[in-house]
């Protein structure tokens, strides 16, 4: 007849290692999740105005909706060449509306859910009024999971990096949309946040997550056998 063996210190250490590994799995899996960065620089932009961003975003599986067009501009001809500076290359994304009214808004809809996303608000090198803006990430249930923004954007700035992370992506499915809304108070020269280097980190496939769990378990058992 088999008897239950008492839990030894070695077993406790092995279990502790397994549990710690599982708790850290989210970060491990996320670090290997699919990453993609959109820098908008592959789009030829004319010497005046911008190019509608719908087609470019769709090529990356991103749908676009909003109350005004969203365009790709170049820092070489946006109010001249000495007003803004893209974070990489020359192109950037912006919802620029004549008169800069309040409530300028657009949403990017991601065909593949994300664990996190980030972007740069590009450098403003000549004093410029920018619309107050917020960026909010939503999950598939349309619940907000993270938000950021600036109520009083500085007249000049070297650029700021923003990140939004869904801490519950394993249970709520991850980020499926990003909405940016701005209030230009009918006076801002730049209607909303001009952004660059939009980086998307996709939710790992179930098989990838299971493989990660298996690897953590094997590592813990090996440590136990060596102990």
Helices and strands as residue ranges (DSSP letters): H 9-31, E 35-38, E 51-52, H 54-58, E 62-66, E 71-74, E 84-85, E 91-94, E 102-121, E 123-124, E 132-139, E 144-150, E 160-165, H 169-172, E 175-183, E 195-202, H 206-226
